[in-house]
Each structure stands twice: as structure tokens, then as C-alpha cells.
Amino acid sequence: MVGWLRQSIQQQRHFLEKRLRQPLRDLSRRCIRVWFNDERLNAVLQDGLSSIPLCGLIYAVDVNGQQRSANISRTGTDPSFKGQNLTDRPYLITSLPFTGMVLSDVYLSRITSRPCITALQNVGPANRPFGFIAVDFELRNLPSMPVPEPESEAWRQIRGDPAIRGALFSQEHVTSPLDEKIGDVVPIIEELICARSVFHAKIHYSSSRATLWRVDKPYHYRVHVLDEILNPSVCLAYTATSYPDEAVVPRQAVRDILDRFTMLRFIDNTIYLRAASLNVINGKVGLIFSCDGTHYMKFDEFMDKGPEFWSGGSVVLCEPSLQAG
């Protein structure tokens, strides 16, 4: 797992732990006095729901992983679950034994198949607890803190389909209709990015199409086949805008990047570019080669690699297992 992703997950976990620690500690103290009285334990847990907003389910578990109470939810109490063995639940396998409060890893609910998380709070003396309070949450119902975007990401290389890699040297570059018209397509893509609201463009060289995302409607994309993206009039179908202020990629670098894509398309008859993307807002370039190996990297790092780097490297292009910073 890349560092920024691990850090973001940890930040969210700490945020949730901070919100849950005191309510669960208070509820634990109340449960000590009624732990061995089924009716009163269920009543205390039912009452405790009000102090734990967004809780989906609450129940008690003994130190052997057997459910001690009924299932308590906002819709009522179900005693039929008392006594069930929970030792194979992911939140117990990785958590017992412990003292205080612990937040489980995220797991998929057996009932809803949705991502869930469980908070466990010990009940009783730390050196000899009676058991634990378990509180289940659906992740979609929980609040979260803003997560900052990573300032930078390392070049990521991801191995593709082994069937394609295995047959790599029995295939060769077949000229596509887009290849034959690439000199006309590139200026149109450049115009769409630099003056016509497109901030993310993916060019599918082998299948002769392009997929475009616009700053005015970033949640939608448009797919154009060759005769559409080859016609300069396509620019009229996109809003004329100034180059986005948020762009990381300098406007004057867009054509150079697109030309570098073209170079990689024809660099070798066996190992060549099948598709490439450019996002000028986050400055990312994506490359998919004939071996199905995929690269994601910053645009300036991409441009720093000359033709000799790419032409020298079937191993570099096609055989990374998985590298991430």
C-alpha cells in the first residue's frame, strides 16, 4: 500500500476512535454492574444506543468469543443471537485479547455485503475482563474528516494480463486507422485541452478512439470515434475556455507530451504504446503498452525520460511486478 493511502486510512481511524472512546468507556462502566443479568444487560445496551450516534448494531461478547447479549438495534432487540460463536468474525480474530477500546479493520458485512467497521470496548478489570461491547457501523453512515490529496506520488508500474505478456513476442504492431491520421488528430486534441475545456484526455491508439473529460462537467465523459476526433469541427461541441488556473501541466507542454505519446506508439514493432492519457489538473500521465503493462507518472518525470530510455527497455516497460512509492 502506498504511503499516502496508508496515512489517509490511519487519519480516518484516529478520527473515529476519538469520537467513540468516551461513549464506549461510559457504557462499559454501566455494563459491569449488569453483565450477568441478561435482561438488565440488554436494557443498558439499548439505552446506550442514544450515546453512540449512527451505530447500526450493539451487543456483548464474552472473553471466549460467544455472544453474551441479544442483538440490539434501533429497530428493537433480537435475543435469538445470544450464544452464537463469533470467534471467526474478522474483528475478533485480529483484536482479542485487548484492553480499552480497539477499532477493527474494515470488513464486508455477511448480511449486507457492505464495508463495515466494529468498535470493541472491554468490560471489567483490565487484567481480567468479563468480556466486550461490540458496536457495528456501516462505513457509509459514519462521518469522516477531510483527507488531503498527496503532494506527490511515485511512478507506479503495474503488471497487466499474463496472457498478453506471455504472447508478447508472437505479436507485432498493426497500424490502426488513428495511426494513419495521427498528424491531424494530435493538434485537435491539443486544441481541446488548451482552449476547449478538456482537462483529461485518453487516446486509444489501437482502437482509434478518444475519451475526454471536461472542466465544466467533470463527472461526465465523452467517447469519440476516429471520424469525430479527426474532424476539427468537433471543437465547436466543447465550450471555449481559458486554460485552467488549477492545471499543473503548463499549457506549452501539452503538445510536447502528446508528441511524446506518438513517439512511443511507433518506437518498436513489438513493444509499443496502446493507449495514453493526460490529466493537466493533477499532472498525471498514464501509459498502457502492448504487453499490457501500465505506468502512471508525473508529466515532468515522463518528459525527462528520453527516447533512449523507452526504446531500451522491454524489461522496464513490461515486467514490473508492482512498484509503488
N, C-alpha and C positions, 0 to 999 in steps of 0.2 A: 504494500500500500504506500502510495506516495506521501511525502511528509506533510504537505498542506492538508490533504484529506484526513490523515490521522489526527492532525491538530484540530481541525474543524469538528470532528466527531467528539474529541475529548472536551472541547469547549461546550458543546451542547450537553454532554453528560454532566459536566460540573454545574451547568446552569440548572438542570433538572434536580440534581442531588441537593443543591442549596434550597430549592423550593420545597422539597419533600422531607428534608431531615427533621425539622422541628415538629410538623404534624404527626409524623410516624413515631417519633420519640414519645410524644404526649399520649398517643393512642396505645403504645406499648405499655406505658405505666398503668393505664386503666385496665389493660387485659391481664396483667399479673394477678389481680385480685379475683378474677372470674375464670381463669384459664381452665379449671377442672369442672366448671359448671356449664354444660352445653347451652342451655337456654340463655343464661346471662352473657356468655361469650358472644353468641350470635347477636344479642341485643346491643352490646358495646360496639361490635364491628359495624352493625347497621347505623348506629348513631355516629360512628367515626367517619362515615362517608361524607358527611357535610364539611368536615375539616380537610378533605382531600379532593379538591375540585378536579373534574374530568376523569376521575377513577372509573374504570369500567367494571371491575370486579375486585372484591376483597375477601380473604379467607385466611384461616390459621393453619399452620403446618407444624407437626411435632419434629423433634430432632432426628427422627428416623425417616422423614420424608412422607409421612402419612398425613392426609388432610384431617385436621382436628375439628374444624367447624363446618357449617354449611357454606355454600356459595352465596355471598351477599352482594347484591347489585341494586341499582336504583329502581329496578322493577320488582324487587322482592327477595325472598330467601328461599333457597332450594337445598333442603337437608340431604337429598339423595347423593350428594357428592362427598359427604362426610365419610372418612375412612379410605378413600381412594389412594392408591400408591402414586406419588408424584416424583419418585426418585429419578425417573428417566426424563423429566422435564428439563429443557436446556438451561433454565435459570437456576435450577437446583444442582445440576451436575457440576456446574462451574463455580458455585457460590458456597456450598457447605464444606466445612464448618466456617462460621464467621461470627463476629460480634458487631454491634452497632447496626448501621444501615449499609446495604450494598445494592447497587443498580445493576441488573443483568445486562448482558449483551442483547442487542435487538434480535428477535427471532420471529418466525412466522407462526401465527396462531393456528392450532389444529382445527379450530372451529370456523374461523373466518378467512384463513389463509392471508391475513393482512399482517404487516410488520407490527410487532408488539414489544413492549418492554415491561419488566416486572421489578418492582422495588421490594426488597426484603428487609424487615426490621426484627432484630432479636427481641424476645420477650423473656424477662427473668434475669438472674445474675449472669454477668459476662462469662464467668468461669463454669457455669452450669445452667445454661438457658433451658426454659421449658420448651421453647420452640420459636416460631417466627410468624410474623404477619406478612402475608404476601398481597401485594396490590398490583393488579394488571392494568395497563394502559394501552390503548391503540395509539400508535405513533401519530396518526393523523389528527388526533384530538388534543395533543399536547402543544403548549406554547413553545416557541424557540427564540433564541437570540439571533440577531443578525450575524451572518458569517461573512467575514471579509474575503474577497477574492484573493487568490495567491498573487503575490507581486511578480513572481516569475516561476516558470515551470521548466524542468529539464527536458531535453529532447527525449521523446518516448518512441521506442521502436517495438512493434508488436507483430509477432509471427502470425501468418494467416493460415489458410486452409492447407493441411498437409497433403491433400490430394493434388492440389495445384502445384505445390512445391516439388512433389515427387515427380511430376511430369514436366517440370520446367524446361529441361533441355531437349525435350521432344517437340517443343512448340517454337514458333517464331512470330515476329511482329507481322500482322496483316494490316495493310493500310486501310484505314477507315475513311468513310466519306468526309468526316471532320478533318482528318489529317490532310486531305487533298485541298481543303479550303482554310487551313489554319491561319494563313496570312491575312484573310479577311475577317475571321472570327475574333482574333485577338484584339484588334482595335475597337470592335463593338463591345466586347467585354470590358475593356478599359474605359470606354465612354460611360457605360452603365455604372461602373464603380465610382468613377471620378466625378460624374456630373448628373447621374440619374438615379440616385437614392439606393443603389445596391451596395450593401456593406459586406455581404458574404456570397461568394460565387464558387460553385463547384463545377468543374468541367470534366465530363465523362468522355474521354477521347475515344475509347474503344467502342462505345455505343452511340457516339455522335449526338450528345445532348448536353444541356447545362441546367443546373438548378440554382435559383437566385433567391436571396432574402433581401428585403427592403427595410430601410430605417423607419419608414412610416407605418409598416405593418410587419414587425419582426416575428410575429407568431405564425406568419403565413409564408409559404414559399411557392415559387412558380417554376415549372419544368418546361423547357423549350427544346424541341427537336431541331435538327440542323437547319431546315429551311427557314425556321423562325429566327434562330440566333444568327443566321447568316445574312438576314435582311436588315440593313441599317435602320429601317423604319420601326423596328422593334423598340428603339429608344423612345419613340413617342408614346409607348404604352407605360412608361415609367416617369414618375414625377421628376421634373428638373429641380435639383437641389444643389446647394454648395457642398463641398467635400466636408464630411462630418468633423466637427471640432474634437470629438472623442476619439478619432482614429489614431491608432498607434503607428500605423504604416504611413509614411509621408506620401503625399499624392504623387510625387515624381517617381516614387519607387514602384508604383503599381505595374507600369508597363515592363519594367525590368524583371519583375517577379513572373509575370505572365510569359515573357520571353524565355525565362529560365525553365518554366514548365515545358515549353515547346522543345527546348534543347533536350530535356530528359525523356521526352516522348520518342525522340529519334536517336538517342545516344547509343543504343545497342539493339541488335536484332532479336536478342533473347530476353534480356533484362531491360525493361523499358517502362515508362510511366503509363498506367492505365487511366488514372483519374487524379485530379489535384484540386485543392480548394484553397481559397484565400479569404480570411476574415480581417478586414482592415481595422475593426474596432479593438479586438484583442490581440491583433498582430500575429495570428497563428496561420501557419501553412500546413496543409495535410497532403500527404503523398501516398498513393497506392500503386505498387509496382506489379509487374506481370507475374511475379512469384506470390502475389497476394500479401506481401509484407507491407506494413503500413507505418508511416513516420508522421509524428506531429512535432513541430518545432517552431521557434520564433522566426519571423521573417528575416531578421538581420543575420541570424545564425545560418539560415538557409542560403542567403546570398553570399555569405562568407565562404561557402564551400564551392570551389571552382569545378569546372567540367572534369578535371583530372581526378577529383575525389570520387565523383559519382561513376565515372567510366571505369575506375579501377576496382570496383567493389561489389562483386556478386555476394560476397560474404557480408559486407556492410549492409547491403540493401535487403537481403533476403533471408538471412539466417540468425537474426537476434531471437533469443528465446522470449525474453521480456525484460526490457531495461527501463527503469524509471528512477527519477531522482526525487 
